[in-house]
Amino acid sequence: MSFTRRHLMRSGGLGAMLLTAAGACSRPDQAGSTELAELDAVETAARIKSGDLSGEEAVSAAIERAKRIDKEVNAIATKTFKSAQEDAANPAGVMGGVPTFIKDLYDVTGVPSGFGSRAFPGYKGGEQLPYVTEFLNTGVVSLGKSTTPEFGLTATTESVATGKTRNPWNLDHSSGGSSGGAAALVASGVVPIAHATDGGGSIRIPASCCGTVGLKVSRGRTPMGEPADLPITLSTHGVESRTMRDTAAISAAMALPASESGLAPLGLVTGPVKERLRIALVMDGPGGAYAADPAVREATQSVAALCEELGHQVEEAQFPVDEQFSADFRIFWAAMAHRVVKLWEETFHLPRNGIAFEPFTLGLAKMFEEKQATYEETVDRLRQVEGAMADFHQTYDVILSPVLRTPPPEIGYLGAKLDYETLMERLTDYVQYTPLYNVSGAPAISLPLSMSLDGLPIGAMFGAGVGREDLLIGLGFEMEEARPWAGRRPAVFG
């Protein structure tokens, strides 16, 4: 068809390549907070290592931006500015001194964890997940915790506990979720990268909403992100970034060795993919349901045309799953809400209630309890998705689709105080494309390639076979060169 229009810091070689790549960038004179906001993580680390910039200067400037910008976007759940300034004094590791945030679904030892909820007041982080420890070991300096919806269960960051996190491009619109705080902090230039996780689209959705780069890696590529006793591991860790080289650097840094991941090794990808790819263009959700909004459809077709102009082979296709997939995913997702609510009841010996939990969390838990008898059948069907996707990738190297059915909605459209039925109906309509990759375990990336007529980002999602992050990163570099997004800045920046 034709269209018309843990390991980075352990590797001296990898670190040297990063510094070489950064050296190719322009080096304006040392300047203040706003100018430093323009630097990506690779460049920031390179300047610190060269002595052009100190870790204290980089972190202090980020704190200055955080104090100013968070008044508008409300993306910080917990501030650890004092300890960050102390940690910045002796930067080490290939990302030494680069300021960041950790998503507030995950513990940082000694730092409060709120999980976007009122359910566990006063809880201080216990043992960190291996990913968080390894991420911090690259030398990044955490300024605190970024906001998230309650337990990461929805696609906007508007929790009752922490308030509405707003989109830096238009403060009346959603920043996405569940890594909405991370994406807003990166898009607005507070930090160049921020920790994020993806259990149903939670890296890619906010990346699409905020105009950042969001890669969900293959299942097993990085240290575990969920309890090992779940029948299917959905969640992976990564970052929100503004450049492909930052995404490439962190992906290489955090990739487990092949002996642990069972995947082909992922080294540092430094430029565009060389081979021309067979790309399936998928415009509709599973089973052909929920056609994309006209603005999203036009944006995605424009990206398909660009791919073909670059020599890739593009043809229309459909996801290799039917509508039942979406229903099954909702039941599996509800099981996680049920798990959290039961833990709370057992911890506090109280009945669940609307003071501790939002309506959507309670509704999901109730839905699971009503559907629990079908859970094993649901899991069995979901387990078949990995094979169906693997077969599909025998024909196509990459799938191109929208990330979301519509551009970022207005604040309140997916609000936390909506009744369960209304919010579920709206979410089902809004989030169609992303969960497939969490269930299949395959990687997918959201790239900020388009803007709506009213100035809101529209991401394009590329997915590949399990273990083929290298294809997606290389394709991302090619897209970044062909349709640069580096010069675009939101209304709230720096």
Backbone torsions as a table, in degrees:
resi	resn	phi	psi	omega
1	MET	NA	142.1	-177.9
2	SER	-110.1	137.3	177.5
3	PHE	-117.7	136.8	-175.5
4	THR	-87.1	-53.6	178.2
5	ARG	-123.6	NA	NA
6	ARG	NA	12.2	-153.6
7	HIS	-125.9	-4.5	178.5
8	LEU	-63.8	-45.2	-176.2
9	MET	-70.9	-15.2	178.9
10	ARG	-87.5	-8.2	-172.7
11	SER	-115.5	105.2	178.3
12	GLY	-62.2	-35.8	-179.8
13	GLY	-63.7	-43.6	179.5
14	LEU	-65.6	-43.4	177.7
15	GLY	-61.4	-39.9	178.9
16	ALA	-64.0	-38.8	178.1
17	MET	-64.0	-39.5	178.1
18	LEU	-62.3	-43.2	-179.8
19	LEU	-65.6	-38.3	177.7
20	THR	-62.7	-43.8	178.7
21	ALA	-62.1	-41.1	179.9
22	ALA	-66.7	-32.3	-178.7
23	GLY	-64.4	-20.3	179.8
24	ALA	-76.9	-11.2	-178.1
25	CYS	-81.8	157.9	174.7
26	SER	-65.7	149.7	-179.0
27	ARG	-126.2	82.6	177.6
28	PRO	-64.5	161.7	179.5
29	ASP	-56.9	150.2	177.7
30	GLN	-55.3	130.5	-175.4
31	ALA	-136.3	-168.0	-174.8
32	GLY	-84.5	-164.6	-172.5
33	SER	-58.6	-44.8	-176.4
34	THR	-65.3	-42.0	179.1
35	GLU	-65.2	-38.7	178.8
36	LEU	-67.1	-25.0	178.0
37	ALA	-62.6	-24.6	-179.2
38	GLU	-74.1	-18.1	-175.4
39	LEU	-78.3	140.9	171.4
40	ASP	-84.8	179.7	-174.8
41	ALA	-67.3	-40.9	-179.4
42	VAL	-61.0	-44.9	179.9
43	GLU	-68.1	-39.8	178.5
44	THR	-60.7	-46.6	179.4
45	ALA	-63.1	-39.8	-179.9
46	ALA	-64.1	-41.1	179.6
47	ARG	-66.5	-38.1	178.0
48	ILE	-65.5	-43.4	-179.9
49	LYS	-65.4	-33.7	-178.6
50	SER	-79.9	-13.8	-177.2
51	GLY	90.6	-1.2	176.8
52	ASP	-67.6	-22.9	-176.5
53	LEU	-146.2	140.2	176.7
54	SER	-95.0	158.5	176.1
55	GLY	-60.7	-38.7	178.6
56	GLU	-62.3	-40.0	179.6
57	GLU	-65.2	-44.5	-179.2
58	ALA	-62.6	-44.5	-177.7
59	VAL	-72.5	-41.1	178.8
60	SER	-62.5	-40.0	178.1
61	ALA	-65.1	-39.3	178.1
62	ALA	-66.1	-38.6	177.1
63	ILE	-63.6	-41.8	177.1
64	GLU	-58.9	-44.8	178.8
65	ARG	-65.2	-41.1	-178.9
66	ALA	-60.3	-44.6	-178.9
67	LYS	-62.4	-37.6	-177.0
68	ARG	-78.8	-48.7	-171.8
69	ILE	-77.1	-32.3	-176.8
70	ASP	-66.7	-20.2	174.6
71	LYS	-62.6	-24.9	-179.7
72	GLU	-98.5	-40.9	-173.8
73	VAL	-97.7	-21.8	178.4
74	ASN	54.4	61.8	-176.0
75	ALA	-115.0	1.8	-178.0
76	ILE	-108.6	121.5	178.4
77	ALA	-86.0	-39.9	-178.8
78	THR	-142.4	133.6	179.0
79	LYS	-101.6	132.0	174.1
80	THR	-125.7	49.2	-172.4
81	PHE	-64.6	-40.7	-177.2
82	LYS	-63.2	-49.2	-179.8
83	SER	-66.7	-30.9	177.4
84	ALA	-63.5	-42.4	178.9
85	GLN	-64.0	-35.4	176.4
86	GLU	-68.5	-42.7	-179.2
87	ASP	-65.8	-26.9	-177.0
88	ALA	-77.6	-9.2	-174.3
89	ALA	-66.4	-32.4	-177.9
90	ASN	-131.4	72.6	-176.7
91	PRO	-64.4	136.7	178.2
92	ALA	-140.1	156.8	-177.9
93	GLY	91.1	163.4	-174.4
94	VAL	-69.8	-16.9	172.9
95	MET	-109.1	23.8	-175.1
96	GLY	-55.4	121.9	175.8
97	GLY	91.6	-5.0	-178.6
98	VAL	-75.3	122.5	-178.3
99	PRO	-74.7	146.2	-177.9
100	THR	-155.5	-179.0	171.9
101	PHE	-134.9	153.8	174.5
102	ILE	-106.2	136.1	-179.9
103	LYS	-64.4	137.8	-172.2
104	ASP	-79.0	21.6	167.4
105	LEU	-93.4	-8.0	-170.4
106	TYR	-129.8	141.7	-175.9
107	ASP	-71.6	140.3	161.5
108	VAL	-119.5	124.6	-171.5
109	THR	-51.8	124.5	177.2
110	GLY	84.3	-5.5	-178.5
111	VAL	-104.9	136.0	179.0
112	PRO	-55.5	141.7	173.5
113	SER	-120.5	123.8	-178.6
114	GLY	-106.4	-20.9	179.4
115	PHE	59.5	22.6	-178.8
116	GLY	66.9	22.1	-169.9
117	SER	-136.2	161.8	172.4
118	ARG	-94.0	2.2	-168.0
119	ALA	-74.2	-29.3	-175.1
120	PHE	-125.6	65.5	-176.6
121	PRO	-65.6	140.6	175.8
122	GLY	79.4	3.9	-179.0
123	TYR	-73.2	131.3	175.4
124	LYS	-108.9	140.3	-173.8
125	GLY	-54.6	135.6	176.7
126	GLY	-96.4	-128.8	-177.4
127	GLU	-71.8	130.3	179.6
128	GLN	-73.0	148.4	169.4
129	LEU	-65.2	152.4	178.9
130	PRO	-55.2	-37.3	-179.5
131	TYR	-61.7	-45.8	-178.2
132	VAL	-60.4	-44.0	178.9
133	THR	-61.9	-46.0	-178.7
134	GLU	-67.0	-37.8	177.4
135	PHE	-61.9	-46.8	178.3
136	LEU	-65.9	-30.1	179.3
137	ASN	-69.6	-15.1	174.0
138	THR	-71.1	-10.8	178.6
139	GLY	106.9	-4.8	176.9
140	VAL	-61.7	151.6	-178.4
141	VAL	-114.7	116.9	-178.4
142	SER	-80.8	129.7	176.2
143	LEU	-93.7	-1.0	179.5
144	GLY	144.4	-156.4	-176.7
145	LYS	-111.3	138.2	177.7
146	SER	-93.1	152.3	-175.7
147	THR	-70.8	156.0	-179.8
148	THR	-151.9	153.2	172.2
149	PRO	-67.3	168.3	-176.3
150	GLU	-55.3	114.9	179.5
151	PHE	56.1	19.6	177.8
152	GLY	68.3	25.4	-169.0
153	LEU	-89.3	-4.6	-176.1
154	THR	-138.1	176.0	-168.5
155	ALA	-102.6	19.1	171.8
156	THR	-141.6	156.3	-176.8
157	THR	-109.7	85.1	-176.1
158	GLU	-139.5	47.0	-172.5
159	SER	-70.0	153.6	175.1
160	VAL	-63.9	-35.5	-175.1
161	ALA	-68.2	-42.1	-173.8
162	THR	-114.5	-6.0	178.0
163	GLY	89.4	-170.9	-172.7
164	LYS	-90.0	120.6	172.6
165	THR	-88.6	124.6	-169.5
166	ARG	-103.4	154.0	-177.6
167	ASN	-78.8	124.1	-178.8
168	PRO	-60.2	-21.2	179.5
169	TRP	-77.4	-32.0	177.8
170	ASN	-158.5	111.6	-171.3
171	LEU	-66.4	-10.1	177.3
172	ASP	-86.3	-0.7	-174.4
173	HIS	-118.1	160.6	-177.4
174	SER	-69.4	145.7	172.8
175	SER	-90.5	0.3	-177.3
176	GLY	85.7	-179.8	179.6
177	GLY	-164.7	162.8	10.0
178	SER	-93.3	-5.8	177.5
179	SER	-91.0	41.6	-175.4
180	GLY	-67.1	-36.2	176.9
181	GLY	-65.7	-42.6	179.1
182	ALA	-60.6	-46.8	-178.3
183	ALA	-65.7	-39.3	179.5
184	ALA	-65.7	-38.3	179.5
185	LEU	-68.7	-35.1	178.2
186	VAL	-76.5	-46.2	-178.5
187	ALA	-60.8	-36.3	-177.9
188	SER	-84.6	-1.0	175.1
189	GLY	83.4	10.3	177.2
190	VAL	-63.4	-46.9	176.8
191	VAL	-136.7	155.3	-179.7
192	PRO	-78.8	-29.0	177.6
193	ILE	-140.4	152.4	176.0
194	ALA	-146.0	138.2	178.8
195	HIS	-57.3	139.5	-179.5
196	ALA	-149.0	160.0	176.4
197	THR	-135.7	161.7	-172.1
198	ASP	-142.2	106.4	176.9
199	GLY	-111.6	-6.1	177.6
200	GLY	-164.0	12.1	-177.0
201	GLY	130.9	8.3	-166.3
202	SER	-73.6	-9.3	165.7
203	ILE	-93.1	-43.9	-172.3
204	ARG	-75.6	-36.1	-179.4
205	ILE	-62.3	-54.2	177.7
206	PRO	-65.8	-28.6	175.1
207	ALA	-62.4	-42.8	177.8
208	SER	-64.7	-42.5	-177.4
209	CYS	-68.0	-37.8	-171.5
210	CYS	-104.0	-0.6	177.8
211	GLY	74.5	33.5	176.5
212	THR	-108.6	176.2	174.9
213	VAL	-96.5	129.3	-178.9
214	GLY	-136.2	110.0	-179.9
215	LEU	-105.7	123.2	166.8
216	LYS	-95.2	118.7	-176.7
217	VAL	-83.2	172.0	178.7
218	SER	-64.6	150.7	173.7
219	ARG	-59.1	128.1	-179.6
220	GLY	93.0	-10.2	-178.1
221	ARG	-66.4	-37.0	-179.7
222	THR	-121.3	169.4	177.6
223	PRO	-53.7	153.7	-173.2
224	MET	-54.9	143.4	178.4
225	GLY	-115.1	-2.0	-178.0
226	GLU	-138.2	162.9	173.8
227	PRO	-56.2	139.2	-173.7
228	ALA	-70.4	-13.1	-176.3
229	ASP	-88.5	0.6	174.8
230	LEU	-68.9	142.6	-177.9
231	PRO	-67.1	-27.1	174.7
232	ILE	-136.7	127.1	177.1
233	THR	-84.7	115.9	-178.2
234	LEU	-94.1	-38.7	-164.2
235	SER	-89.5	140.5	170.5
236	THR	-130.8	159.6	-180.0
237	HIS	-103.7	153.6	176.6
238	GLY	-170.8	-148.2	179.5
239	VAL	-141.5	159.3	160.2
240	GLU	-92.8	138.0	179.7
241	SER	-142.6	175.2	175.3
242	ARG	-111.1	-9.4	-177.9
243	THR	-134.2	153.3	177.9
244	MET	-66.0	-35.3	-177.0
245	ARG	-69.0	-29.3	174.1
246	ASP	-67.9	-44.4	177.5
247	THR	-61.9	-42.3	178.9
248	ALA	-63.1	-42.5	-176.9
249	ALA	-64.8	-47.3	-178.9
250	ILE	-68.9	-37.0	178.5
251	SER	-61.8	-42.5	177.9
252	ALA	-68.3	-38.5	-178.1
253	ALA	-63.7	-39.9	-171.1
254	MET	-95.7	-4.3	-178.8
255	ALA	-68.4	129.6	174.3
256	LEU	-68.8	152.7	174.0
257	PRO	-62.4	154.3	-176.4
258	ALA	-56.1	-32.1	-179.5
259	SER	-64.2	-24.7	178.3
260	GLU	-98.1	-36.8	-175.4
261	SER	-83.4	-28.0	-172.9
262	GLY	74.0	10.5	-179.5
263	LEU	-111.4	163.1	173.4
264	ALA	-60.3	144.0	-179.1
265	PRO	-58.2	145.9	175.6
266	LEU	-115.3	104.4	176.5
267	GLY	-87.9	-170.1	179.7
268	LEU	-81.1	113.9	174.9
269	VAL	-84.8	129.1	-172.9
270	THR	-118.6	-0.5	-178.7
271	GLY	-166.5	-175.8	-174.7
272	PRO	-60.5	149.5	174.6
273	VAL	-62.0	141.6	-177.7
274	LYS	-88.4	-43.6	-176.6
275	GLU	-73.2	153.7	174.4
276	ARG	-89.6	134.8	-166.9
277	LEU	-105.5	154.2	170.7
278	ARG	-91.8	113.5	-173.0
279	ILE	-114.1	126.2	173.2
280	ALA	-90.7	124.9	175.6
281	LEU	-95.1	114.1	-179.1
282	VAL	-114.8	114.5	-174.5
283	MET	-96.8	-25.2	-174.8
284	ASP	-111.8	163.5	179.2
285	GLY	-70.4	-179.1	-179.8
286	PRO	-53.2	133.1	-179.2
287	GLY	74.7	11.4	-179.1
288	GLY	77.9	12.0	-178.3
289	ALA	-82.5	158.1	171.3
290	TYR	56.2	72.3	177.6
291	ALA	-59.8	145.2	-177.6
292	ALA	-64.5	145.6	172.1
293	ASP	-53.8	146.1	-177.4
294	PRO	-53.1	-39.6	179.6
295	ALA	-65.3	-40.3	178.8
296	VAL	-70.1	-41.0	178.8
297	ARG	-60.5	-46.6	-179.8
298	GLU	-62.3	-41.5	179.6
299	ALA	-63.5	-43.2	-178.1
300	THR	-68.3	-40.2	177.3
301	GLN	-65.5	-33.0	175.9
302	SER	-64.0	-39.9	177.2
303	VAL	-67.3	-38.7	176.6
304	ALA	-61.0	-41.6	178.3
305	ALA	-63.3	-40.0	177.7
306	LEU	-62.2	-42.9	179.0
307	CYS	-60.1	-41.8	-179.5
308	GLU	-68.9	-38.0	176.5
309	GLU	-60.5	-30.5	179.7
310	LEU	-83.7	1.1	174.6
311	GLY	101.0	1.6	177.0
312	HIS	-79.8	152.4	178.2
313	GLN	-92.8	120.3	-175.8
314	VAL	-120.1	132.4	173.3
315	GLU	-145.3	150.0	-178.3
316	GLU	-71.9	145.3	179.6
317	ALA	-155.0	179.9	173.6
318	GLN	-125.6	152.0	174.7
319	PHE	-56.5	144.8	-177.4
320	PRO	-83.3	38.6	175.6
321	VAL	-139.1	160.2	-179.9
322	ASP	-103.0	-173.9	-176.8
323	GLU	-62.4	-24.4	-179.5
324	GLN	-59.4	-28.6	-180.0
325	PHE	-55.2	-47.0	-176.6
326	SER	-63.1	-41.6	178.2
327	ALA	-63.9	-41.9	179.0
328	ASP	-64.2	-40.6	-179.8
329	PHE	-63.6	-38.5	179.8
330	ARG	-62.4	-38.7	178.5
331	ILE	-66.1	-43.0	179.1
332	PHE	-63.6	-41.5	179.2
333	TRP	-63.4	-40.9	179.1
334	ALA	-63.4	-31.4	178.4
335	ALA	-60.8	-33.4	179.9
336	MET	-72.8	-36.0	174.5
337	ALA	-64.8	-43.4	177.6
338	HIS	-57.5	-41.5	-179.1
339	ARG	-61.4	-44.4	-179.2
340	VAL	-66.9	-43.6	-179.0
341	VAL	-63.7	-41.8	177.9
342	LYS	-64.0	-39.6	177.2
343	LEU	-60.4	-42.8	179.5
344	TRP	-62.7	-45.4	179.8
345	GLU	-61.1	-40.4	-179.5
346	GLU	-72.1	-30.5	-179.5
347	THR	-74.7	-45.6	-172.7
348	PHE	-102.1	-7.6	179.0
349	HIS	55.0	44.5	178.9
350	LEU	-130.7	154.6	174.2
351	PRO	-75.3	144.8	177.3
352	ARG	-55.3	148.6	-176.7
353	ASN	-158.7	166.6	-177.4
354	GLY	-79.7	-1.4	172.8
355	ILE	-81.7	-41.3	179.4
356	ALA	-80.9	-34.8	-171.2
357	PHE	-124.8	151.9	174.4
358	GLU	-78.2	159.1	-178.9
359	PRO	-56.8	-35.1	-176.6
360	PHE	-68.7	-41.3	178.2
361	THR	-62.0	-45.8	179.4
362	LEU	-64.8	-39.1	179.6
363	GLY	-66.1	-40.7	177.3
364	LEU	-63.1	-45.2	-179.8
365	ALA	-60.7	-42.4	178.4
366	LYS	-65.2	-42.3	179.5
367	MET	-60.0	-42.0	179.1
368	PHE	-62.6	-42.7	-179.3
369	GLU	-62.6	-34.6	177.5
370	GLU	-72.7	-28.2	-176.3
371	LYS	-103.7	4.1	-170.3
372	GLN	-58.3	-31.0	-179.5
373	ALA	-64.0	-23.2	-179.5
374	THR	-97.2	4.6	-170.6
375	TYR	-62.4	-43.1	-178.3
376	GLU	-63.1	-41.5	177.8
377	GLU	-64.3	-39.4	177.9
378	THR	-59.7	-47.9	-179.7
379	VAL	-63.0	-40.5	179.4
380	ASP	-60.0	-44.0	179.1
381	ARG	-66.1	-42.0	179.9
382	LEU	-63.5	-34.3	179.4
383	ARG	-65.6	-21.4	179.3
384	GLN	-78.4	-13.4	-176.5
385	VAL	-66.0	-37.6	-178.8
386	GLU	-58.1	-44.6	179.1
387	GLY	-67.5	-38.7	178.9
388	ALA	-63.0	-40.9	178.6
389	MET	-69.6	-38.8	177.9
390	ALA	-61.6	-42.3	177.5
391	ASP	-62.8	-41.1	179.6
392	PHE	-60.0	-38.2	-178.8
393	HIS	-78.1	-1.4	167.6
394	GLN	-71.4	-25.7	178.7
395	THR	-96.5	-39.0	-175.3
396	TYR	-120.5	135.6	175.7
397	ASP	-72.2	-38.8	-171.1
398	VAL	-141.3	148.2	172.2
399	ILE	-111.0	130.7	172.7
400	LEU	-108.2	128.9	177.7
401	SER	-151.1	170.4	167.0
402	PRO	-63.3	162.6	169.7
403	VAL	-87.5	-44.6	-177.8
404	LEU	-131.0	156.9	-176.7
405	ARG	-71.4	-27.5	-178.9
406	THR	-132.6	166.2	169.3
407	PRO	-64.0	171.9	-178.0
408	PRO	-55.4	126.7	-179.9
409	PRO	-75.7	168.1	176.3
410	GLU	-69.0	151.0	172.9
411	ILE	-54.0	134.6	178.9
412	GLY	100.4	-24.9	-179.6
413	TYR	-62.1	-35.2	176.0
414	LEU	-114.4	31.4	-170.4
415	GLY	-63.0	153.8	-174.0
416	ALA	-67.9	-22.2	-177.0
417	LYS	-91.6	-1.2	176.2
418	LEU	-64.2	151.2	174.4
419	ASP	-66.7	155.9	-174.1
420	TYR	-56.7	-46.3	-175.0
421	GLU	-62.9	-43.4	-179.5
422	THR	-64.9	-46.1	-177.8
423	LEU	-66.5	-40.1	178.9
424	MET	-63.0	-41.7	178.8
425	GLU	-61.8	-44.0	-179.1
426	ARG	-69.1	-39.0	178.6
427	LEU	-66.6	-41.2	179.0
428	THR	-59.3	-38.6	177.8
429	ASP	-70.0	-38.6	-171.3
430	TYR	-79.5	-43.8	-173.2
431	VAL	-107.1	99.4	-178.2
432	GLN	-118.2	-30.9	-164.4
433	TYR	-98.4	-30.2	-169.1
434	THR	-78.3	-38.8	-170.8
435	PRO	-62.0	-24.3	-177.5
436	LEU	-54.6	-38.3	-176.6
437	TYR	-75.5	-27.5	175.9
438	ASN	-70.6	-39.6	179.4
439	VAL	-71.7	-42.3	-178.7
440	SER	-75.0	-20.6	-177.0
441	GLY	81.7	7.2	-177.8
442	ALA	-86.4	158.1	-179.9
443	PRO	-83.7	153.4	176.5
444	ALA	-153.6	151.0	-176.4
445	ILE	-135.3	139.9	171.8
446	SER	-101.9	127.0	179.7
447	LEU	-116.0	137.6	-175.6
448	PRO	-83.1	71.9	-169.8
449	LEU	-97.4	-10.5	-175.5
450	SER	-141.3	160.6	175.0
451	MET	-131.5	144.4	175.3
452	SER	-75.4	167.4	-179.7
453	LEU	-62.5	-26.6	178.8
454	ASP	-97.1	19.2	168.8
455	GLY	82.1	28.0	176.2
456	LEU	-110.0	140.9	-179.6
457	PRO	-64.7	147.5	172.1
458	ILE	-132.3	112.4	-178.8
459	GLY	-80.0	156.8	170.2
460	ALA	-113.5	134.5	-178.8
461	MET	-105.8	130.1	172.5
462	PHE	-114.6	131.7	176.7
463	GLY	-122.4	149.3	-179.3
464	ALA	-133.4	177.7	177.9
465	GLY	-69.9	160.9	-179.6
466	VAL	-53.4	130.5	178.1
467	GLY	85.6	2.1	-175.8
468	ARG	-105.9	42.2	172.2
469	GLU	-56.8	-31.1	-179.2
470	ASP	-59.2	-38.8	177.3
471	LEU	-62.4	-45.6	-176.6
472	LEU	-68.0	-39.9	179.4
473	ILE	-67.9	-43.6	177.9
474	GLY	-63.0	-40.1	176.8
475	LEU	-66.2	-37.0	176.5
476	GLY	-61.1	-42.2	176.0
477	PHE	-60.1	-41.9	-179.8
478	GLU	-64.7	-43.3	178.0
479	MET	-64.5	-39.0	-179.9
480	GLU	-63.1	-35.9	176.7
481	GLU	-74.0	-40.2	-174.7
482	ALA	-76.4	-34.8	179.8
483	ARG	-136.2	76.1	-172.2
484	PRO	-60.6	139.2	175.9
485	TRP	-113.9	-0.8	-173.6
486	ALA	-61.0	-30.7	-176.1
487	GLY	-83.0	-10.5	-179.2
488	ARG	-81.1	132.0	178.7
489	ARG	-132.9	140.4	179.2
490	PRO	-72.9	170.9	179.6
491	ALA	-60.5	-35.0	177.7
492	VAL	-105.3	109.2	-178.9
493	PHE	-153.7	137.0	170.1
494	GLY	62.2	NA	NA
